[in-house]
Amino acid sequence: MNSTSSKRRLLLGAMAASLVFAACGDDDPASDSTGGGEDPGTTAEGPGTTAAGPATTAAGPGTTAGGPGTTMGPDTTMVPDTTMVPDTTTGESTPTSGGAVELAAGEVFVSGSSTVEPISIRVGELAGEMSGGDLKVTVEGPGTGDGFAKFCAGETDISDASRPIDEEEIAACEESGIEYVELEVAIDGLTVATNPANEAITCLDIPGLYALFGPESEGFENWSDASELATEVGSAYAEDFPDAPLDISGPGEESGTYDTFVEFAIEGVAEEQGLPEEEWVTRADYSASANDNLIVQGIEGSESSLGWVGYAFYVNEQEAMKGIEIDAGEGCVAPTTETISGGTYPFSRSLYIYVNKAKAEENPAVASYVDLYLSEEGLATVAEAGYVDLPAERVTATQEAWAGR
């Protein structure tokens, strides 16, 4: 590992603590939920809140136990309409004429992207409600890269991902004999943000982002320190950089959101600058965390902050964060549901779940959970979590990929 990456690893913040939801009949993640082992006075919720304390699981109302991630299993009997019913003998799904869904009892373990985590949690809550607590779904969000490491080692049933699986991860899965199906579930707009008090900055282009976040910016303590480099790489916004502290917060290397940001904002300019590929990375000297809520706190905590998060975390904190418009050569575009869905926002990206085929066949609960995820009720949680729904034709493609596994 090069020195830049080594420094970055030392700067990674605390891993996102897992959440506990065990409220009867309430699928709102904003409801107060605390679990055994959490620090007193903290809450573990969705985007825009602080999650603290060790990972816990809850097997039903009033029950807590040590274990990974967040387990949803409240005792209710609510059954919304869907179109698939899992075959609890084979783990496969068959259409029904009645439209109701029956979920197999059992446990499902989901790990991976902290960006996708809020969606998977909501689907898990729904599964718990529908099954009367018999289907228990544990969700954790250490990051896309860490999630794939577990998935390709056979340690998880499903891997949440904010980017497609890469070549090294594909090879690791092949070596372990892990066969999977890739399912696109939502659209995200990676959001670059600052504090609303930072009136000098409303839009940035790719060269400007490189000058602030890239490997050549290491050591810049003020926004204005990056002006010369921004001019050198061709930014139209170099003169806008204020003489104010440059306080950066963002995901660490384990995050798919980190990888996507490097792809969008760093790689092209770094290549033009003649840097070797191993240096196509962000600067190392920023506040890095696997916990999106801590990143949000960092952006909100400084009047001249800068950082990047998934769209849902920005949406839930719009009063305390200002989304920076992105100019990729066709003018400034703000992150909105419309621009992300329409593809005009330059930093739009797909979100995925990867399902272990063998585990879905062996464990009917896994197939049940994915059936629910791809149902009308399950996909409704995408917008509830703050992300953007897939167009109808892409929903159909995902459902067909799952049915044809």
Secondary structure as a PSIPRED ss2 file (coil, helix, strand):
# PSIPRED VFORMAT (PSIPRED V4.0)

   1 M C   1.000  0.000  0.000
   2 N C   1.000  0.000  0.000
   3 S H   0.000  1.000  0.000
   4 T H   0.000  1.000  0.000
   5 S H   0.000  1.000  0.000
   6 S H   0.000  1.000  0.000
   7 K H   0.000  1.000  0.000
   8 R H   0.000  1.000  0.000
   9 R H   0.000  1.000  0.000
  10 L H   0.000  1.000  0.000
  11 L H   0.000  1.000  0.000
  12 L E   0.000  0.000  1.000
  13 G C   1.000  0.000  0.000
  14 A C   1.000  0.000  0.000
  15 M C   1.000  0.000  0.000
  16 A C   1.000  0.000  0.000
  17 A C   1.000  0.000  0.000
  18 S C   1.000  0.000  0.000
  19 L C   1.000  0.000  0.000
  20 V C   1.000  0.000  0.000
  21 F E   0.000  0.000  1.000
  22 A C   1.000  0.000  0.000
  23 A C   1.000  0.000  0.000
  24 C C   1.000  0.000  0.000
  25 G C   1.000  0.000  0.000
  26 D C   1.000  0.000  0.000
  27 D C   1.000  0.000  0.000
  28 D C   1.000  0.000  0.000
  29 P C   1.000  0.000  0.000
  30 A C   1.000  0.000  0.000
  31 S C   1.000  0.000  0.000
  32 D C   1.000  0.000  0.000
  33 S C   1.000  0.000  0.000
  34 T C   1.000  0.000  0.000
  35 G C   1.000  0.000  0.000
  36 G C   1.000  0.000  0.000
  37 G C   1.000  0.000  0.000
  38 E C   1.000  0.000  0.000
  39 D C   1.000  0.000  0.000
  40 P C   1.000  0.000  0.000
  41 G C   1.000  0.000  0.000
  42 T C   1.000  0.000  0.000
  43 T C   1.000  0.000  0.000
  44 A C   1.000  0.000  0.000
  45 E C   1.000  0.000  0.000
  46 G C   1.000  0.000  0.000
  47 P C   1.000  0.000  0.000
  48 G C   1.000  0.000  0.000
  49 T C   1.000  0.000  0.000
  50 T C   1.000  0.000  0.000
  51 A C   1.000  0.000  0.000
  52 A C   1.000  0.000  0.000
  53 G C   1.000  0.000  0.000
  54 P C   1.000  0.000  0.000
  55 A C   1.000  0.000  0.000
  56 T E   0.000  0.000  1.000
  57 T E   0.000  0.000  1.000
  58 A E   0.000  0.000  1.000
  59 A E   0.000  0.000  1.000
  60 G E   0.000  0.000  1.000
  61 P C   1.000  0.000  0.000
  62 G C   1.000  0.000  0.000
  63 T E   0.000  0.000  1.000
  64 T E   0.000  0.000  1.000
  65 A E   0.000  0.000  1.000
  66 G E   0.000  0.000  1.000
  67 G C   1.000  0.000  0.000
  68 P C   1.000  0.000  0.000
  69 G C   1.000  0.000  0.000
  70 T E   0.000  0.000  1.000
  71 T E   0.000  0.000  1.000
  72 M E   0.000  0.000  1.000
  73 G C   1.000  0.000  0.000
  74 P C   1.000  0.000  0.000
  75 D C   1.000  0.000  0.000
  76 T C   1.000  0.000  0.000
  77 T C   1.000  0.000  0.000
  78 M C   1.000  0.000  0.000
  79 V C   1.000  0.000  0.000
  80 P C   1.000  0.000  0.000
  81 D E   0.000  0.000  1.000
  82 T C   1.000  0.000  0.000
  83 T C   1.000  0.000  0.000
  84 M E   0.000  0.000  1.000
  85 V E   0.000  0.000  1.000
  86 P E   0.000  0.000  1.000
  87 D C   1.000  0.000  0.000
  88 T C   1.000  0.000  0.000
  89 T C   1.000  0.000  0.000
  90 T C   1.000  0.000  0.000
  91 G C   1.000  0.000  0.000
  92 E C   1.000  0.000  0.000
  93 S E   0.000  0.000  1.000
  94 T E   0.000  0.000  1.000
  95 P E   0.000  0.000  1.000
  96 T C   1.000  0.000  0.000
  97 S C   1.000  0.000  0.000
  98 G C   1.000  0.000  0.000
  99 G C   1.000  0.000  0.000
 100 A E   0.000  0.000  1.000
 101 V C   1.000  0.000  0.000
 102 E C   1.000  0.000  0.000
 103 L C   1.000  0.000  0.000
 104 A C   1.000  0.000  0.000
 105 A C   1.000  0.000  0.000
 106 G E   0.000  0.000  1.000
 107 E E   0.000  0.000  1.000
 108 V E   0.000  0.000  1.000
 109 F E   0.000  0.000  1.000
 110 V E   0.000  0.000  1.000
 111 S E   0.000  0.000  1.000
 112 G E   0.000  0.000  1.000
 113 S C   1.000  0.000  0.000
 114 S C   1.000  0.000  0.000
 115 T C   1.000  0.000  0.000
 116 V C   1.000  0.000  0.000
 117 E H   0.000  1.000  0.000
 118 P H   0.000  1.000  0.000
 119 I H   0.000  1.000  0.000
 120 S H   0.000  1.000  0.000
 121 I H   0.000  1.000  0.000
 122 R H   0.000  1.000  0.000
 123 V H   0.000  1.000  0.000
 124 G H   0.000  1.000  0.000
 125 E H   0.000  1.000  0.000
 126 L H   0.000  1.000  0.000
 127 A H   0.000  1.000  0.000
 128 G H   0.000  1.000  0.000
 129 E H   0.000  1.000  0.000
 130 M H   0.000  1.000  0.000
 131 S C   1.000  0.000  0.000
 132 G C   1.000  0.000  0.000
 133 G C   1.000  0.000  0.000
 134 D C   1.000  0.000  0.000
 135 L E   0.000  0.000  1.000
 136 K E   0.000  0.000  1.000
 137 V E   0.000  0.000  1.000
 138 T E   0.000  0.000  1.000
 139 V E   0.000  0.000  1.000
 140 E C   1.000  0.000  0.000
 141 G C   1.000  0.000  0.000
 142 P C   1.000  0.000  0.000
 143 G C   1.000  0.000  0.000
 144 T H   0.000  1.000  0.000
 145 G H   0.000  1.000  0.000
 146 D H   0.000  1.000  0.000
 147 G H   0.000  1.000  0.000
 148 F H   0.000  1.000  0.000
 149 A H   0.000  1.000  0.000
 150 K H   0.000  1.000  0.000
 151 F H   0.000  1.000  0.000
 152 C H   0.000  1.000  0.000
 153 A C   1.000  0.000  0.000
 154 G C   1.000  0.000  0.000
 155 E C   1.000  0.000  0.000
 156 T C   1.000  0.000  0.000
 157 D C   1.000  0.000  0.000
 158 I E   0.000  0.000  1.000
 159 S E   0.000  0.000  1.000
 160 D E   0.000  0.000  1.000
 161 A E   0.000  0.000  1.000
 162 S C   1.000  0.000  0.000
 163 R C   1.000  0.000  0.000
 164 P C   1.000  0.000  0.000
 165 I C   1.000  0.000  0.000
 166 D C   1.000  0.000  0.000
 167 E H   0.000  1.000  0.000
 168 E H   0.000  1.000  0.000
 169 E H   0.000  1.000  0.000
 170 I H   0.000  1.000  0.000
 171 A H   0.000  1.000  0.000
 172 A H   0.000  1.000  0.000
 173 C H   0.000  1.000  0.000
 174 E H   0.000  1.000  0.000
 175 E H   0.000  1.000  0.000
 176 S H   0.000  1.000  0.000
 177 G C   1.000  0.000  0.000
 178 I C   1.000  0.000  0.000
 179 E C   1.000  0.000  0.000
 180 Y E   0.000  0.000  1.000
 181 V E   0.000  0.000  1.000
 182 E E   0.000  0.000  1.000
 183 L E   0.000  0.000  1.000
 184 E E   0.000  0.000  1.000
 185 V E   0.000  0.000  1.000
 186 A E   0.000  0.000  1.000
 187 I E   0.000  0.000  1.000
 188 D E   0.000  0.000  1.000
 189 G E   0.000  0.000  1.000
 190 L C   1.000  0.000  0.000
 191 T E   0.000  0.000  1.000
 192 V E   0.000  0.000  1.000
 193 A E   0.000  0.000  1.000
 194 T E   0.000  0.000  1.000
 195 N C   1.000  0.000  0.000
 196 P C   1.000  0.000  0.000
 197 A C   1.000  0.000  0.000
 198 N C   1.000  0.000  0.000
 199 E C   1.000  0.000  0.000
 200 A C   1.000  0.000  0.000
 201 I C   1.000  0.000  0.000
 202 T C   1.000  0.000  0.000
 203 C E   0.000  0.000  1.000
 204 L E   0.000  0.000  1.000
 205 D E   0.000  0.000  1.000
 206 I H   0.000  1.000  0.000
 207 P H   0.000  1.000  0.000
 208 G H   0.000  1.000  0.000
 209 L H   0.000  1.000  0.000
 210 Y H   0.000  1.000  0.000
 211 A H   0.000  1.000  0.000
 212 L H   0.000  1.000  0.000
 213 F H   0.000  1.000  0.000
 214 G C   1.000  0.000  0.000
 215 P H   0.000  1.000  0.000
 216 E H   0.000  1.000  0.000
 217 S H   0.000  1.000  0.000
 218 E C   1.000  0.000  0.000
 219 G C   1.000  0.000  0.000
 220 F C   1.000  0.000  0.000
 221 E C   1.000  0.000  0.000
 222 N E   0.000  0.000  1.000
 223 W H   0.000  1.000  0.000
 224 S H   0.000  1.000  0.000
 225 D H   0.000  1.000  0.000
 226 A H   0.000  1.000  0.000
 227 S H   0.000  1.000  0.000
 228 E H   0.000  1.000  0.000
 229 L H   0.000  1.000  0.000
 230 A H   0.000  1.000  0.000
 231 T H   0.000  1.000  0.000
 232 E H   0.000  1.000  0.000
 233 V C   1.000  0.000  0.000
 234 G C   1.000  0.000  0.000
 235 S C   1.000  0.000  0.000
 236 A C   1.000  0.000  0.000
 237 Y C   1.000  0.000  0.000
 238 A H   0.000  1.000  0.000
 239 E H   0.000  1.000  0.000
 240 D H   0.000  1.000  0.000
 241 F C   1.000  0.000  0.000
 242 P C   1.000  0.000  0.000
 243 D C   1.000  0.000  0.000
 244 A C   1.000  0.000  0.000
 245 P E   0.000  0.000  1.000
 246 L C   1.000  0.000  0.000
 247 D E   0.000  0.000  1.000
 248 I E   0.000  0.000  1.000
 249 S E   0.000  0.000  1.000
 250 G E   0.000  0.000  1.000
 251 P E   0.000  0.000  1.000
 252 G C   1.000  0.000  0.000
 253 E C   1.000  0.000  0.000
 254 E C   1.000  0.000  0.000
 255 S C   1.000  0.000  0.000
 256 G H   0.000  1.000  0.000
 257 T H   0.000  1.000  0.000
 258 Y H   0.000  1.000  0.000
 259 D H   0.000  1.000  0.000
 260 T H   0.000  1.000  0.000
 261 F H   0.000  1.000  0.000
 262 V H   0.000  1.000  0.000
 263 E H   0.000  1.000  0.000
 264 F H   0.000  1.000  0.000
 265 A H   0.000  1.000  0.000
 266 I H   0.000  1.000  0.000
 267 E H   0.000  1.000  0.000
 268 G H   0.000  1.000  0.000
 269 V H   0.000  1.000  0.000
 270 A H   0.000  1.000  0.000
 271 E H   0.000  1.000  0.000
 272 E H   0.000  1.000  0.000
 273 Q C   1.000  0.000  0.000
 274 G C   1.000  0.000  0.000
 275 L C   1.000  0.000  0.000
 276 P C   1.000  0.000  0.000
 277 E H   0.000  1.000  0.000
 278 E H   0.000  1.000  0.000
 279 E H   0.000  1.000  0.000
 280 W C   1.000  0.000  0.000
 281 V C   1.000  0.000  0.000
 282 T C   1.000  0.000  0.000
 283 R C   1.000  0.000  0.000
 284 A C   1.000  0.000  0.000
 285 D C   1.000  0.000  0.000
 286 Y C   1.000  0.000  0.000
 287 S E   0.000  0.000  1.000
 288 A E   0.000  0.000  1.000
 289 S E   0.000  0.000  1.000
 290 A C   1.000  0.000  0.000
 291 N C   1.000  0.000  0.000
 292 D H   0.000  1.000  0.000
 293 N H   0.000  1.000  0.000
 294 L H   0.000  1.000  0.000
 295 I H   0.000  1.000  0.000
 296 V H   0.000  1.000  0.000
 297 Q H   0.000  1.000  0.000
 298 G H   0.000  1.000  0.000
 299 I H   0.000  1.000  0.000
 300 E H   0.000  1.000  0.000
 301 G C   1.000  0.000  0.000
 302 S C   1.000  0.000  0.000
 303 E C   1.000  0.000  0.000
 304 S C   1.000  0.000  0.000
 305 S E   0.000  0.000  1.000
 306 L E   0.000  0.000  1.000
 307 G E   0.000  0.000  1.000
 308 W E   0.000  0.000  1.000
 309 V E   0.000  0.000  1.000
 310 G C   1.000  0.000  0.000
 311 Y H   0.000  1.000  0.000
 312 A H   0.000  1.000  0.000
 313 F H   0.000  1.000  0.000
 314 Y H   0.000  1.000  0.000
 315 V H   0.000  1.000  0.000
 316 N C   1.000  0.000  0.000
 317 E C   1.000  0.000  0.000
 318 Q C   1.000  0.000  0.000
 319 E C   1.000  0.000  0.000
 320 A C   1.000  0.000  0.000
 321 M C   1.000  0.000  0.000
 322 K E   0.000  0.000  1.000
 323 G E   0.000  0.000  1.000
 324 I C   1.000  0.000  0.000
 325 E E   0.000  0.000  1.000
 326 I E   0.000  0.000  1.000
 327 D E   0.000  0.000  1.000
 328 A C   1.000  0.000  0.000
 329 G C   1.000  0.000  0.000
 330 E C   1.000  0.000  0.000
 331 G C   1.000  0.000  0.000
 332 C E   0.000  0.000  1.000
 333 V E   0.000  0.000  1.000
 334 A C   1.000  0.000  0.000
 335 P C   1.000  0.000  0.000
 336 T C   1.000  0.000  0.000
 337 T H   0.000  1.000  0.000
 338 E H   0.000  1.000  0.000
 339 T H   0.000  1.000  0.000
 340 I H   0.000  1.000  0.000
 341 S H   0.000  1.000  0.000
 342 G H   0.000  1.000  0.000
 343 G C   1.000  0.000  0.000
 344 T C   1.000  0.000  0.000
 345 Y C   1.000  0.000  0.000
 346 P C   1.000  0.000  0.000
 347 F C   1.000  0.000  0.000
 348 S E   0.000  0.000  1.000
 349 R E   0.000  0.000  1.000
 350 S E   0.000  0.000  1.000
 351 L E   0.000  0.000  1.000
 352 Y E   0.000  0.000  1.000
 353 I E   0.000  0.000  1.000
 354 Y E   0.000  0.000  1.000
 355 V E   0.000  0.000  1.000
 356 N E   0.000  0.000  1.000
 357 K H   0.000  1.000  0.000
 358 A H   0.000  1.000  0.000
 359 K H   0.000  1.000  0.000
 360 A H   0.000  1.000  0.000
 361 E H   0.000  1.000  0.000
 362 E H   0.000  1.000  0.000
 363 N C   1.000  0.000  0.000
 364 P H   0.000  1.000  0.000
 365 A H   0.000  1.000  0.000
 366 V H   0.000  1.000  0.000
 367 A H   0.000  1.000  0.000
 368 S H   0.000  1.000  0.000
 369 Y H   0.000  1.000  0.000
 370 V H   0.000  1.000  0.000
 371 D H   0.000  1.000  0.000
 372 L H   0.000  1.000  0.000
 373 Y H   0.000  1.000  0.000
 374 L C   1.000  0.000  0.000
 375 S C   1.000  0.000  0.000
 376 E H   0.000  1.000  0.000
 377 E H   0.000  1.000  0.000
 378 G H   0.000  1.000  0.000
 379 L H   0.000  1.000  0.000
 380 A H   0.000  1.000  0.000
 381 T H   0.000  1.000  0.000
 382 V H   0.000  1.000  0.000
 383 A H   0.000  1.000  0.000
 384 E H   0.000  1.000  0.000
 385 A C   1.000  0.000  0.000
 386 G C   1.000  0.000  0.000
 387 Y C   1.000  0.000  0.000
 388 V E   0.000  0.000  1.000
 389 D C   1.000  0.000  0.000
 390 L C   1.000  0.000  0.000
 391 P C   1.000  0.000  0.000
 392 A H   0.000  1.000  0.000
 393 E H   0.000  1.000  0.000
 394 R H   0.000  1.000  0.000
 395 V H   0.000  1.000  0.000
 396 T H   0.000  1.000  0.000
 397 A H   0.000  1.000  0.000
 398 T H   0.000  1.000  0.000
 399 Q H   0.000  1.000  0.000
 400 E H   0.000  1.000  0.000
 401 A H   0.000  1.000  0.000
 402 W H   0.000  1.000  0.000
 403 A H   0.000  1.000  0.000
 404 G C   1.000  0.000  0.000
 405 R C   1.000  0.000  0.000
